[in-house]
């Protein structure tokens, strides 16, 4: 079953054509990587899918519903969540407070001492569960700015998980990491997406080929090739356009 379908998607900025007829699909529970040279349109594609930009034309179906042009807030409530290249967390809040804020927001919880006491306990339990899931239980009371870079990216994924997404979009999740941090992030991504769909933009080909079920290659604003990792690795067009540069 396809959870996301992108059909004939175009995007231009004041006449500058960035995406020119993007068509691909993502299956439920699939790990789908988007790769390509700098300037190929990868982040623009993510920005449109996740609601930051409106498409110039074309269709985006999420769970068979047209969502092109919906806001990130609306998409989040439908089950889509996206992280960015730059870490986006509350630096002065603790790990626990960061995740708690996301869980409370998703639950639509408004404070009332007596009416929400039971829900508060469930919210706290959910927060603890997510923190354990992303491997930050030992540092849950530390302010986010005291965490290592890899831990901050793990926290960002924890905040994303607080909305219980069916489709998680991660933009260069291992950028700037050491090899050890990268390996930990790959293991984390495998773990937290065991029963959900993952899309990533990623430049580290070791990460891509070890993690992805399907790879789509963007080049000059369009999909050059899409398929299983070995098919992409052996595609002469992909080698000429991108992999030969790595």
Beta strands, then each sheet from edge to edge (+ up, - down):
strand 1: 2-13
strand 2: 16-27
strand 3: 31-36
strand 4: 57-62
strand 5: 65-66
strand 6: 80-83
strand 7: 167-171
strand 8: 197-201
strand 9: 214-219
strand 10: 222-227
sheet 1: 2+ 1- 4+ 5-
sheet 2: 6+ 7+ 8+ 3+ 9+ 10-
end
